[in-house]
Amino acid sequence: MVVYFVILPYIVAFPSITVGDDMIQYESKERDIMDENTWNMKKTQIEEWMSANDIAQYPALSAVSGLLTAGSVSDEATKENLYAAIRNCFKGVDNSPLRKGRGSNLPADVDAAINATVSALRTDLMTCWDASPSIQNNIMQHGRSGGGTFGSGSDYADYHAKIVRKRLVDGYKAAQEGKEADYHTVISDGAAITVHQEVA
């Protein structure tokens, strides 16, 4: 049986229900307990990302605010289900804050700034690739990535965006820890900026 929550203009479906004596308990594929601290951390991360990024191109994201509001006043089991619905809303979103694998250990505002910067860079790189036969025919992948030209603007943008994201993250951590590094990352007005340190 499938339960539908109507969060205009979207309908969110949850996988199944178990009917108890006095309430409905929703089962979730998420196994980790979504306690209050975990929910608040994820909520802040998502809100910071949505504030820093242009979400108009992703209509499903308009449902996220309602899901976050509902989760903030729900019990742990329902929080898990609502978070699963939020993850579905972010499917196909570039530079999603809900990336697979180990979650970011950066502050939410820093993570959002880096995501926004990388997203803007990726868009600019795709525009350049599409407009430039010289880039299409002469910019090559690193040999460890197979070499040769890039097959599309998306491939070209993703390749360079990945490099820049790592530099921004590493640069921020180095700056916070007071470590010498070729580059430090500065966060300013919701954007991440690379600063060359001229390390000897």
N, C-alpha and C positions, 0 to 999 in steps of 0.2 A: 504494500500500500504506500502511496506517495502523498505527502502533505504539502500543500502549496501555501506560501505566505505571499500576499499581495503587497508589494512595496512599489507603488506607482512610480514610473510607468512599467515596472518589471514584475514578473512573477518568479519567485524563488522556490525551487522544489527541494525538499529534504528527502533523504532516501527511504526512511521507514519510521514507524512509530510503534510504541508499546503502550497500550492503554492500561493505566493503573486504576485504583479505586477512585481517586480524587483528581488526578491530573494526567496529562499526556507527557510521556518522557520520549525525547527524540534521540534515536541512535545516531552515531556519527562514525565516519570512517577514521576520523582523527582520534588517536589513542591517547595523546598527551592531555593531561588535565589542564584546562584553560582557566587558571586561577586569576584572581583580580589583578595581580601584578603583571602577569604575562599578557593579559588582555590590554591593560593600559599601555604597556610598552609597544605592543603591535599597533594599537589604535593611534598612538602618537606618531609612530613611524609612517603609517598610512596617511594620516592627515597632513603631516609635513610634506610627504611626496606629492599629494594631490594639490597642495597649496603652491608648490614650486613648479608644477608641470601643467602643460596644456592638455586637459582631459577631454576637450570637446570632440576630438576625433574617436573617442571610445565611449559610445553611448551607454554601455553596460555600467560604467563607473558612476553614473548618476544615481544608481541604487545603493552605492557603498555608504553614503552618509547615513541613510536610514538604517542600514544594517548595523553600523557602529553605534548609533543611538540606542537601538534595541538591545544590543549586546551589553551596553553599559548598565542596564537595569535588569539583566537576566542572571540566572544561575549558571554554574560552570558548564553543565551539560548543554544548555542552550547556547552559551557562548561558543562552544566548540562547533555546533552546527552553523551558527551564523558566520563564524570565521571560514568554514568550508565554503559557504555561499560567497563570501567576499573573494576567496581565492578563485572561484569560478568567474567572477566578474573581471578579474585581472588576467584571465587567459588571453594570450595574444598581444598583451600590452608591452611595448618596448621599454626596457629598463625598469621593469616592474619592481616595486619594493619587496615583493614576495618571491624573490628568486629562490630556485631550488638549491638545496645543499645547506651548508652552515650559514646561519643568519649573520647579518652584519653586526659587529660589535662597536660600530661608530655611534656617536650621539645622533639622535633622530634628525636634528636640523642639519648636521654635517652630511649624513647619508643622503638626505633629500637634496642638498646643494650639489653633491657630486652626481647624483642621478640626473638632476636637471641639466647640469653642464654637459654630461656625456650624451644625454638625449639631444640637446641642441647641436652638439658637435656632429653626432651621427646624421642628423637631418642635413646639416651644411655639407658634410662629406658626400652624401648621396646626391645632393643638388650639383655639386662640382663634378662628380663622376658622370652624371647624366648629360651635363653640358659640355664635357671636354673629351673629344676623341683622343687627345694627347695623353690624358690620364688613363683612359681605357686601354690604350695600346702600349703604354710605356711604364706604368707603375706596376711593379712586380711584387708578388708575395715573397716572404722570406723562404729560403730553401727548406727550412724545417717544417713549413706549412705546405710544402708541395711545389713551391715555385710557380712560375707562370703568371699570366695576367689574372685579374679578378673576373669572375663570371658575371657579376652584376654590381650595381651600385650598393645594394644591400650588403653583399659580401665585402666590398671595399670598405664600407662604413663600419661594419661590425668588427673587422680586423683591426682597424686603427682605434676604434672606440674602446676595445678591450685593453689595448696597450695603455691608452690614456687613463682609463679607470684605475688600473693597477698603480700607475704613477701617482695619481691623485690620492688614493688611499694610503699608499706607502709614504708619500710626502706629508700627509696630515699626521700620521702616526709618528714619523721622525720628528716633526716640529713639536708635537706635544710631549715627546719623551726627551727633547733636547739633544737629539742625536745628529751627528754630521751626516749629510746626504747631498747628492747632487741637486736635488729639488725638494723644496718644502711646499706644502699646499696651504693657501690662505682662503678662508671662507669670508666672503664679503657680499652683502645684499642678496643672499640666497644663491650665490654662484661660487664655484670652486676655481681658484686661480693658481697656476703653477709658477713658482718663483725660483729662479736659478740661484743656487747658493755659492757657486764658484769655489767649491771645495778643492783644496790643493791636493 
